C-alpha cells in the first residue's frame, strides 16, 4: 500500500509528514495548521539557528569542560578543604547524576517542551557551579557537583534533541559536527583552564565563572529560541504523560550507585572489617534488584529496557566501551596528581600537559570514523581490537614514566615520555570509542536505535563512575601500605606514621612540612601508588580488548545496512566526524 506522504531528507524531524486528511490533528506546535504553515514555522526556527547555536554551544562547552575541569585542580581543592582522600567523589558525583538524568530529559522534553527543559538545565547547571565555588567543605562541594551533573545531562540531551527537531536529515551531520567540535574543545580546555584559574585566582573561581556564562546562554535562548506554544489540549495531557516518566527507575539507579561508591570509600579507609561497610554493599545490591524489577515489571516506559540493556547483540560493545573508557579516564585523572605531587609542577602546567592525550583522542575518533565509513559499516570489532592495545601500551608507558621520577632522569625527559604515551593512548581511546558506539547503532533495529544509544552512554558513564571509585580505592590502599612500610624502616626520622597518613590524605601541601628525607619517602609512596593505578588501567584496557572479540556486527533480520554517512560521528567527546546521531 502506498503511503499518503513521502519522507524527504530535506524535511526536519520535528514535523511529521501527514496526509491532508489528518491535517486537523494537533500539530507538534499545539496548533491546527496546514502542512504548509507547519513547514513555515520550522523554517523560521531553522533560519535563526545560526544565531541560536552560540547559546547552545555555551552549554555544550561548559558541560564538556566541567567533566575535566577538576582533573588538574583537585589536588589543590583537596588540600584547601583538608580532605584530599575524597577528591575522587568530585568526578563520580558529577558522572553519577549525569548518567541517571540524561535518559529522563528525553521524556521530560516531550511533556514540558524543549525550551523549558533547556532553560531549566542551564539554571540547574549554573546554580550547581555557583554552589561549587561557595562550598565550605568537601561534602558541600560533592553535593554541588552532583547538582551540576543534573544540569549537564540536560544540556547535552536537549541540545541533541533540538538539533534533530529543527534541521533536516541532510543538515544534521553538519550541525552535529559543530557540536562535536565544541564538545571536544570544552573537554580539551577544561583541564588546562581549570589549572590556570586555580593558580591565578583560586579554584573556586573556576566554578563561579561558569554561572555568568550560563546567564548569558539563558538570555540568548529565551530571546532567540522562539518555539510555538502548546495548546490547552497538550497542557491537559501533561499530567498523563508525567506518570509515564520512570522516576523510580532513575532514583533506584542513583541509590544503587551512591551506596556502592560509599562502600568503596569506606573500605579504602581501612574499615573493611566493619559490618557497616558491607551493609552499604548489601543496600546497593538491594537497590539494583529494585531497579531491575522496576525496569522489567513496573515502569510503563522503562528508563532502560532490559532487553536492550542486557541484549546479547549489544553486550560485547557495551562492556568493551565501559572497560576502555574507565581505563583512559583513570590515566587522565591521576597523571596530573603525579606531576604535582612528585614533579612539583603547578596545577596549570599539569593540566596543560594533558593536551597531547585529549587532542589525540579527537584525532583517533576522526580516524576511526573515516575507517568505518570507507569499510561500509563493517570492521567494528577489528577497529576496537586494534585500538584498545594502544590504551594498554599508554598505561604501561605512563607507569614507566612514574617510575622514572625515582631515578636521576631530567623532568623534561619524563614529561616527554608520558606525553608520548598519552598521545598513543588518546588515539586508541578515540578509535575504540568510535567502534563501540557506532556498532550499537548499526546493529540495532530502527525502532530500538534511540534506546540502544541511551544504553551505550549509560554503560560508558556507569563504567567510568564505578571504575574511577575502584581505581581510587587502589591508589589509597597502595599509598597507605607503602608509607607504613617505608616509615617503619626509617625510625631515625621520628615521624609519626598515623600523623603522616592523615596529613597525606588531607593535603599535598603537607609534603612541604616534612623534612627532606621524609618528603622523599612520601613522594616515593605516591609514585608507587600512581604506578599501581596505571597498571590497573592497563588491565582494564586488556579487558576492553578481550571484550572486543565478542562485539556483534550482524544486523537484525530484514534490516538494511545504515548509510555510512550516518555513523561517521557519534560521540561529541572524541569528535568522530559527520554523523547522524539517534
N, C-alpha and C positions, 0 to 999 in steps of 0.2 A: 504494500500500500504506500502510495506516495505521500510524503509529509506535506502539510499545507504551507510549510515555510521551509526555507533553506538557510542553514547556518553558514555564515561567511566569516572568514578570518579577519575581515575588516570590521566586524561587529564587536562592540565592547561586551565584556562578560556580564556587566551589570544589567543589561537589558535582554531578557529572554525573548526571543522572537516568538510572536504569537500570530495566529491567524486573525483575520478581520472579525470572524465570528466570536472570538474571545476578547475583543477589544474592550468590552465593558468590565472586565475584571480589574481589580485594584492593581495598579502597577507597583513597581518597586519603589516609586516615589510617593505613593499614597494618593494618587490622583486617578482620574479616569480618562487619561489622554489617549489620543490616537497613537498608533505606532510612530507616526512622523513626529509628533510632539515629544514622545519619549526620547527619540533619537536626538532631537534638538537639545533637550535637557542635558543629555550625556555629552553632546558635542560642546556645550558651553563649559561644562566642568573640565572636559579634556583640554579645551583651549586655554584654560587657566592653569593647567598642570605645571607649566614651566615656572609659574610664579608660586604655586603651592609647594612644589618639590623642595625648595630650600627649607621650608618649615618642617617637612617630613625628614629631610636629611639631617637636621639638627638633632632630632630624636634618635635616629639610627646611629649617628656618630657618638652621641652620649652613651647610648645603651651598649654599643660595642666597646667604647673606651672604658666604661665602668667595669667591664669584665677583667681588664688588665691593669687598671689604674693603681690597684693596691699591690701589684706584684713587686714594684720597685720601692714602695714606701712602707710596706707592712713591718719591716724591721724597726723603722723609726716610730711607727704607730704603736707597736707592742712595747717599745722601750718607754715611750711617753706615758702610756697607760699602765705600765708595770705589769703587763700580762702577755709577754711575748709568746707563751705557750698556747695561747688561744687564737693566734692570728689566722690560722687556717680556717677558722669559722667565718672570717670576713669574706672569703670566696665561697665557701659551702653554703652559707646562709643566702647569699645572692643567687647562686645557681639553683638552690632548692626551691625557692619561691618562683623563680623564672620558669623552672621545669613544670611545676604544677599548674601555673596560671595561664601559660601560653594556650593550651587547648581550650580553656574556659572562655577566653576572649573571643574565639571564633563564634561561639554560640551567643555570647552577650552582644556582639555587634549586630546579630540578626534581630535581637529583641529591642535594644535601645538605640541602634543606629551607629554607623561608622564614626561619625564626627564626635558624638557624645562620648563614645568609648575611647577614642584617641585623646580627646581633651582630658578625660579622667586619668588616662595612663600618664600623660605629661604631668598632671598635677601630683599624682602619687609619686612619680619618679623625682620631681623637683622637691617635694616635701621630704622624701627619704634622703636625698642628697644633702639638704639643709640640716636635717637632724643628725646625719653622719658628722658634719662639721661641728655641731654643737654638743656631741656626745661627751659625757664626763667620765665614762668608764667603758670598759670593753663590752659589757653586757648591753649597754645602751647602743653602742656602735653596731653590734651584731644585729640587734632588732631593727635598727635603721637600715642596715644593708639588706635585710630581708624585705623591708618595705620598698626599698629602691628596686629590688628584683621583681616585685609585683608590677611596678610601673614599666620596667624594661621589657618584661614579657608582653605586656600590652602594646607597647610601641612597635616592637618587631612584628607582632602578629597583625595588628590593624593596618600598618603601612602596606604589608604584603597583600592583604585583602583589598585595600583601597585601590592599589595599582591594578589588581585583577578586575575590579569593578569598572574602572574608568577607561583603561586603554584597550585597544584591540589586541587580538592574539598576536598579530604580526609585529606589534609595537612592544609587546610585553617583554620580550628578551632584551630590547634596548634599555627600557626603563629599569628592568631588574639588574642589568649590567651597571647602571648608575648607582643603584642601591648597593650592589656588591662592592664597588669601589669606595663608597662612603663607609661601609662597614669595615672593610679592610683597613682604610685609613684610620678609622677610630680605634680599632683593635691594635694597630701598629703604633699609634700615637699615645695610647693610654699609659703604657709603662714609662716611656721616657718623659712624657708630660707630667705624670704624677711625681716622678723623681725630681724633675726640675722645680716644680712648685713646692715640693717638700723641702728642698734645700734652700729655696729663695725666700718663701714666706710662710712655710709650715704646711703640714699635710692636711690640716683642717680646711684650708682654702682650696685644696684640690677638689673637695666635695662641695663647699659652699659656692664656688664659682659656677657650678652647674645649674644652680637654682635660677639666676638671671637669664641664662640661656634658655631654660625651659619656659620662662615667662615670655621671652621673645617668640619662641615657637608657638606657644598657646595663642598669643595675639595674632600671629600670622595665620594660623589655622582657623581661628574664629572669624577672621575677616575674609580670607580668600577662599576657604573651602565652603562653598555655598551649595549644599545638597538640598534638594526639595524636601519639604517637611512631610511628616507622616499624616495620614488621615486618621479620623477618630476611630475608624474601623480597625486600623492597625494598632492603635493605642489600647483598644479594648482587648486585643489578643495578647498583650504583653504579659498579663497575669497568667494566662495559659502557657505561654512559651517559657516563662521563667521557671515553671515547675519542671520543664524538660532539662534544665541545666544540671549537670551532675556535680553539685556542690559536695555531696557526701563522698564521692569518689576522690575529689581533689583534697578534701580535709583528711581523709584516711591515708592518702598517699603522703601528704606533708607530715602527718603524725608519725607514719612509719619511718620516713627519712630522718626526722629530727630525733626520734628516740634511738635510732641506730647510731646516729652521729654522737649523741650523748654517751652511749655505751662505749664507742671507740675512744671518746675523750677521757672517760673515767679510767679505762684500763691503761691508757697511756700515762696516767698519773699514779701508777703503782697501787691502784685499788682493785686490781683484777680478782683478788681473792675475796672481796667483799660481796655479799649476796646482793646488795642493792645494785651493783654494777650489772649483774646478769639479769636483774629484773627489768632493766632498760631494754635489754636484748629480747627478753620474752615479750614485753609490751610491744616492741617493734614488730615482732612476728605476728602477734595478735592483730595489730593494725593492718598488716599486709594481708592476712586472711580476710579481714573485713573488706579491704579494698577489692580483692578478687571476687568476693561474694557480691559486692555492690555492682561491679562491672559485669558479672555474669548473670545475675538474677534480679537485681533490684532496679538499677538505673534504666530509665526509658531510652535515653540516648547516652550510652556509656562514654566516659572520658576517653578510654582506650579499649575498644572491643577486644576481648581475649583472643579471638580467632586471628586477629591481626597482630596483637601484642606478642603472642607465642606461636604464630604460624610458622610451619617448617620451611615455607618458601622464603621467609624473611630472616629467620633467626640467625643464620650464619653471618649475614651482613650486619645485623644489629650488634651481635657480640663482638665482631671484629672492630666495628666503629667504636664501641664502648671501651674496649681494651686499648685501642690505638690512641684515642683522644685523651684518656687519662694518663697514658704514658708520656705523651707530649706535654700535657698540662703540668705534670709533675716536674718535668725538666724546666719549663718556663717559670714555675713558681719558686724553685729552690736555687737556680743559678744566681739570681740577684742576692740572695742571702749569702751564698758562697763568696761572691765578690765583696760584699760589705763586711762580713764577719772576719774573713781571712785575708782578702785582698786590700782591705782598708779603703775601698772606693766609696764615693758618695752615692746617695740614692739616685741622683740624676744620671751619674755615669753608669751605674749598674743597670738602670732601665734602658739607657741608650744602647748598651752593648747587647740587648736582646733583639735589636733590629735585624741582624742577619737571619735569625730564625723566623721572625714574623714575616719579613719580606719574602723569604724563600717559600714560606707557606702559600702565599698568594701565587707565586710563580708555579709551584707544584700543582696547585689547583687548576691553573690555566693549562698547563701541560697535560694533566690528566684528562681534563675535559676535551682537549683537542684530540688526544689519542682515542678516546671513546667515540668521538664524533666521526673520525676517519675510519674506525673499525665497524661503524654501523650498529651501535647498541650491542656490542659483544665484547668479551675480554675483560669483564669487570673483575673476575677472580684473579686473572693474570696480573692486572694492574695493581690490585691490593697485595698480591704475593710479591711483587717487585718493589712495592713502596714501603711496607712495614719493616723489612730488614734495615732500611735506611734509618728508621727511628731507633731501632735496637743498636745500630752502629753508633748513632749520635749519643745515645745514653752511655754506652761504654766509653766513647771519646770524652764526654764531659766528666765521667767518673775518673778517667785517667788525668784529665786536667785538674780535677780537685786534688788528686794525689801529688801533682807537681808542686803544689803550694808548700809541701813539707820538704821540698828539695831546693837546692840553691839554683833555681831557674828564674830568669828575669820575668817580671809580671807581664811584660809585653808579649813574650812568647807563650805564656799560659793563656792570656786573653785571646791570642790568635788561634791557638789550638781549640779552645772552647768555641770560638766564633765559627770556625770551620765546621765543627761538629753540629752546632746549631743550624747552620745553613743546610747541611746534609739532612738533618732531622726534619727541618721545615719542608723540604722537598718531598720527603717520604710521607709526612703527615698530610700535606696537601693532596698528593696523589691518592693516598689511601682513603681519605675522606671523600674525594670525588667518586671513587669506585663504589664505596659502600653506601653513600647517599643516593646515587643515581640508580643503582641496580634495583633498589626497592621500588622506585617509581616505575621502572621499566617492567618489572615482574608483576606488579600489582595490576589487577583489573581496573578499568576506568573508574568504576564506582567506588573502588577502595583506595584510590591513589591519595586522596586528601588525608584519609585516616592513617594510611601507611606512612605518609610524610610526617604526620604528627608523632607517630610511634618511633620513627627513626631518630627524630630530635629528642624525644623523651629518653630513649636509651642513651643517647650521647650525653645528655645532661645528667641523667642518673649515674651513669658510669663515672663521669667526672666528679660529681658530688661525693659519692661513696668512696671512689678510688683516692681522691685527694685526702679524705679523712684517714684512710688506711696508711697512705704514704706519710702523713703527719705523725701517725702512731709509730711507724718505723723510725722516723727521724728522732722523735723524742726518746724512745726506748734506747736506741743506739747511743745517742748523745749522753744520756744519764749513765748507762752502763760503762761507757768508755771513760767518762770523767771519774767515776768512782774508782775504776781500776788504776787510772793514772795518778790520782791523788793519793791513793793508798801506797803507791810505790815512791811517793815523794814527800815523806813526813817532814823533811827538813824545811819545807816551805811554810809549815804551820798553818795551812789553810783548813778551815772547817768544811768538810765535804757537804754537809747539809746546806750551809750558807752559800757555798759556790753553786750548788744545784739550783737553789732558789733564785740567786742573782742572775744566773744564765737564762733561766726560764722566764724572767721578767723583762730583761733589757739587754740590748747589745752594748749599751754604754757602761754596763758593769765591767766589761773587759778592761776598760781604761783604769779601773780602780785596783786591778791586780798587779802584783809585781811582774817583772818581765818573764821570769820562768813560769809563773802561774798562768800568764796570758798565753804563752807558747803551748802549755798543756791544754788550755781551753780551746785554742784555735785548732790544735791537732784533733781534739774530740769533735769539733764542728766539721772538720774536713772528713773524718771517718763517717760521721752521720750523713753528710751530703753524699759521699760515695755510696753508702748503703741505699739511699733514696734513688740515686741514678741507676744502680744495678737492679733495683726493684722495677724501675721504669723499663729497663732493658727486658726484664722478664715479662712485663705486661705487653711490650711490643711483640715479643715472640708469641705470646698467646694470641695477639691480633693476627699474626702471620698464620698460625695454625688454624684459627677460625676462618681465615680467608679461603682455605681449602673447601669449606662447606658452604660457600656462597652459591646460591642457586640462581641460574640465569635463564631457566626455562619459563616461558610465559604461560599464562592460563590458556586453556583451550579456546580457540576462536579469537584470541587477542592478536591484533596486528602489532607489528613492531612499531614502537613510538618513533617519531621522526627524530633524527639525530639532532636537529636544531633545537629540540625541546629539552635536551638534557645537558647542553654544553655548560650550564652553570646552575648549580642548585644551591650552593652554600655561600652565604654572604661573607663569612669569616675568612674563607680561603679563596674567594674571588674566582670560583670556577665559572668561566665566562659564557654569557649569552644564552640563558636558559629560560624556559617557561616553568615556573615552579608552582606545583599544585597548592 
